[in-house]
Amino acid sequence: MDNSHIAILLLVVSLVLLVAEVFIPSGGMILITALVCLVASVWFAWRAWADYPAAFWTYIASVIVIIPSVVGSLLYWFPKTSMGKRILLEAPTLQEVSAYDEEVARLQKLVGERGETVTLLNPGGIVMVAGERHHCESEGLMIEPREPVQVVRVSGNRLVVRPAPKPDERDAAPDPRGFEERTDDRSLDFEVPYS
């Protein structure tokens, strides 16, 4: 087998490997092998047609045309085949997306509402708000069942809740300086320095 046959054979092998890269998940190893075969094909073509530059440059021009044509036609025709339809995911339809949008809009109306946990939120779980059970997650806190919560926002199709202040805690005005008044008579186990 002479160099011109080896060059053409390596070109065919690189094209087959490029097609295989689409079907076989290899982390790019098949693509690297295809590129090595392509470079070797050009090298063998140079050795075969070094004395005939017109033949060598014709080969290079055909490689420049053939590879994008094969890859482009593969990307164009493959999604239309039955195998391509099974492998590749289609974009969601407008009806599928609008149903999700309607659900998010319905959940957005619950922001600010109070409810009660049905299950332990660790941080995800179930909460009862406005007479309906909803999937929810807390803001990173573990909340026991039957605790009052308040909806603060919507994340995807889940409510995000935080513990709601108890009715007596809501009525008490917070200290504007950020200090809480001590109501119990516990003594401190350290001295507080005053300046």
VEXDO-521240 format. One record per atom (N, C-alpha, C): y, x, z; residue in one letter. Coordinates in pm, whole numbers, plus 50000, padded with zeros to 5 digits. Layout:
<pts>
YXZA
...
</pts>
This chain:
<pts>
498835008550000M
500005000050000M
501235009050000M
502135006649909D
503315015249902D
504455009349987D
505545016749993N
506665013050081N
507304999750042N
507354996549913S
507984983849873S
507174971849922S
505844972949918H
505004962149969H
505124960750121H
505194972050189I
505364971750335I
506704965450371I
507764968650296A
509084962850323A
509054947650309A
508434942850203I
508364928350180I
507474921750285I
506354928050320L
505474922650423L
506184921750558L
506924932150595L
507664931850721L
508774921350720L
509384918950604L
510384908350594L
509754894750618L
508594892550560V
507884879750581V
507484878250727V
506994889050789V
506614888550931V
507824885351017V
508974891350988S
510174888551068S
510624874151053S
510484868350932L
510834854250912L
509884845150989L
508594848350986V
507614840451061V
507904841251211V
508254853051260L
508574854551402L
509854847051440L
510834846651349L
512044838851377L
511724823951391L
510824819051306V
510404805051318V
509624802951446V
508764812451483A
507954811251605A
508844811351730A
509974818351724E
510884818851839E
511374804951879E
511474796051781V
511924782451811V
510854774851888V
509584776951856F
508504769151914F
507894775252040F
507954788252054I
507274794852165I
508324800752259I
508354796052385P
509304801952480P
508854816052520P
509644826052482S
509234839752509S
510314847752580S
511404841352612G
512494848752677G
513144858752583G
513044856552454G
513684865352356G
512814876752307G
511594877952357M
510714888952315M
510294887552169M
510034875252124I
509664873151984I
510854876351894I
512044872751938L
513254875651861L
513454890751849L
513244898151956I
513374912751952I
512354918651855I
511114913551860T
510074918251768T
510454915251623T
511034903351599A
511464899751464A
512564909151416A
513504912651505L
514574921851466L
514034935851438L
513044940351516V
512434953451492V
511724953351356V
511014942451325C
510344941451194C
511364941351081C
512504934851103L
513534934251000L
514134948050975L
514414955451082V
514954969051068V
513934978050999V
512664976751038A
511614984750974A
511484981050826A
511664968350795S
511604963950656S
512714970550574S
513924971050629V
515044977350557V
514774992350542V
514204998550644W
513915012950637W
512875015750528W
511805007550525F
510795009450421F
511355006350283F
512274996850272A
512914993950144A
513755005850099A
514435012350193W
515215024350158W
514305035350107W
513175037150174R
512235047450129R
511655044049993R
511445031149966A
510835027249837A
511835027949723A
513085024049749W
514055022849641W
515265032049659W
515105043249724A
516225052549743A
516715057849609A
515805059649516D
516185064749384D
516745053749294D
516585041049336Y
517065029549258Y
518015021249345Y
519275025549357P
520195018349447P
520385003749411P
520325000149284A
520494986149246A
519374977649305A
518144982949303A
517004975649359A
517144974449510A
517574985349578F
517744984949723F
518814974849763F
519974975249697W
521064966149734W
520724951749697W
519934949749597T
519444936149566T
518554931149679T
517704940049730Y
516844936349843Y
517704932949965Y
518724941149994I
519594938550111I
520324925250093I
520824922649973A
521514909949948A
520574898049966A
519344899549922S
518394888649939S
518054886450086S
517974897250164V
517744895950308V
518914888650373V
520154892150333I
521344885950390I
521384871050356I
520824867150243V
520804852950204V
519604845650264V
518454852150266I
517224845450309I
517224842250458I
517614851550542I
517524849250687I
518414837750733I
519704837250700P
520484825450741P
519974812550679P
519444813450556S
518914801250493S
517694796050569S
516804804750608V
515614800550682V
516004794950819V
516874802150891V
517274797551024V
518064784451013V
518994783650917G
519794771450901G
518944759450862G
518024761350769S
517174750150729S
516244746050843S
515804755750920L
514964752451036L
515734744151136L
516974748051164L
517784740551259L
518184726851204L
518284725751071Y
518654712951011Y
517454703351001Y
516304708550956W
515164699750932W
514284697651055W
514214707051144F
513304705851259F
513604693651346F
514864690451380P
515094678551462P
514694665551394P
514544665651262K
514174653351189K
512664651551180K
511884661551217T
510434660351212T
509944653051336T
508694648351331S
508134641151447S
507994650451566S
507604662951541M
507494672551651M
508874675651708M
509864677251622G
511214680151668G
511784668951752G
511464656451713K
511954645051791K
511304644551929K
510064649351939R
509414649652070R
509904660952157R
510264672152095I
510674683952173I
512144683352212I
512994680052116L
514434680252141L
514894667152202L
515834667852293L
516374655952358L
517514650352274L
517584637052268E
518684630652197E
519804627752295E
521004626952243A
522164623552326A
522034609052372A
522504605752492P
522414591852538P
523284582652452P
522824570452438T
523584560752360T
524764555652442T
525684548852375L
526864543452443L
526464533052547L
525424525252519Q
524984515152615Q
524414521752740Q
523694532752725E
523144539652842E
524244545652926E
525254551152863V
526344557352938V
527214546853004V
527454535652937S
528324525452996S
527664519053117S
526334518053118A
525664512753237A
525894521853356A
525864534853335Y
526134544353443Y
527584543153489Y
528504541853393D
529914540453428D
530164527953510D
529494517053475E
529644504653551E
529144506453695E
528044513453712E
527504515753847E
528454524453929E
529014534853867V
529954543453939V
531214535553976V
531694526953886A
532884518753916A
532584509154030A
531364503554033R
530994494554142R
530934502054275R
530404514354272L
530334522354395L
531724526954440L
532634529454345Q
533984533854381Q
534704523354464Q
534364510554443K
535004499754520K
534604500154667K
533514507254698L
533044508054836L
533694519354915L
534494527754850V
535154538754921V
536104532855024V
535974537555148G
536784532455259G
536064522055342G
534984516155288E
534234505955362E
533414512455472E
533154504355575R
532304508955685R
530904503255668R
529924510455718G
528554505955711G
527744511955824G
526434511055811E
525534516055915E
524364523155849E
523944534255907T
522814541555851T
521524533755875T
520664533555775V
519364527055788V
518324537555824V
518424549255762T
517494560155789T
518284571955843T
517574582055887L
518194594555929L
518824601155806L
520074604955816L
520734612155707L
520604626955737L
519864633855651N
519574647855677N
519754656355553N
520804657555482P
521984649055483P
521824636655397P
520734635255318G
520574623355235G
519794612655305G
519984600355262G
519254589255321G
519754576055266G
519524565255345I
519904551855305I
520924546455405I
521914539355350V
522954533455433V
523144518955390V
523534510255483M
523814496255453M
525324494555454M
525894491455335V
527334489455322V
527544476455245V
528394467755297A
528734454955233A
527474446755206A
526514447355298G
525314439255285G
524294444555186G
524484456655132E
523544462355037E
523114476155083E
521864479555049R
521354492955079R
521754502254965R
522224514155000H
522644524054900H
522094537654938H
521794545654836H
521464559654859H
522764566654894H
522694575654990C
523914582455030C
523584596455079C
524624603855104E
524494616955167E
525684618655258E
525454625555367S
526564628155459S
527284640855415S
528364643755479E
529124655755445E
528524667955513E
527234669155510G
526554680755566G
526104678755710G
526384667255768L
525994664455906L
524724656355910L
523964658156016M
522804649856039M
523264637556117M
522994625556068I
523434613256134I
522194604956164I
522094600356286E
520944592556331E
520964578556269E
519794571756266P
519774557956218P
520604548656308P
521114538056250R
521904527656317R
523234532856373R
523764543156311E
525074548456349E
526124543256251E
527324540256298P
528374535656205P
528884547256120P
529074544455991V
529574554455897V
530664548255812V
531424556955747Q
532474552555656Q
532284559855524Q
532424552455413V
532274558255279V
533554565755246V
533434578655210V
534614586755179V
534774589355030V
533674589654955R
533774591654810R
532414588854747R
532384589754613V
531144587754538V
530814600854469V
529574605054477S
529104617254410S
527944613354320S
528204612854188G
527164608354095G
526904593554116G
525674590254155N
525374576254185N
525034574554333N
525584583254416R
525364582554560R
526694581254633R
526654574554745L
527824573854832L
527834586154922L
529004591154951V
529154601955048V
529814595955170V
529164597555285V
529644591055408V
529904601455516V
530684597255615R
530894605255735R
530814595855854R
530534601255972P
530464592356089P
531794585056107P
531714572056130A
532924564056151A
533294564856298A
534584565156325P
534974565156466P
534604551856529P
534204552356654K
533854540156726K
535144532156750K
535044519156771P
536264510956784P
537224515956891P
536714520557007D
537624525457111D
538264538757071D
537564546956991E
538134559656945E
539204557356840E
539064546556759R
540044543856655R
541374539456714R
541314532256826D
542554527156885D
543344537956956D
542664548457003A
543374559057075A
544164567556976A
545414569657007A
546264577756919A
545944592456943A
545714600156838P
545434614356858P
546694621856899P
546504632556972D
547614640957013D
548164648056891D
549464647056862P
550004653356741P
549884668456742P
549724674456861R
549584688956868R
548154693356841R
547194683656831G
545814687056803G
544984689256928G
545564686657049F
544814688457173F
544254675057217F
543084675457276E
542494663257331E
542684663357481E
542984651757535E
543154650757679E
541794649857745E
541614657357851R
540334657057922R
540314645058014R
539224637158002T
539104625258088T
538104627358200T
537284637358191D
536334639658298D
536864650558391D
536214652458503D
536704661858603D
535804674158608D
535594680258492R
534784692458489R
535704704258512R
535264713558591S
536064725558612S
535674735958508S
536644744158475L
536394754758378L
535724766458447L
534854773358377D
534194784858435D
534934797758400D
536194796658361F
537014808358333F
538474804658361F
539284814758378E
540714812758405E
541474811358275E
542404802058267V
543244800358149V
544544808058175V
544824818258096P
546064825658120P
547254817558067P
548304817058149Y
549544810558107Y
550604821158094Y
551404820457988S
552444830557973S
553774825258017S
</pts>
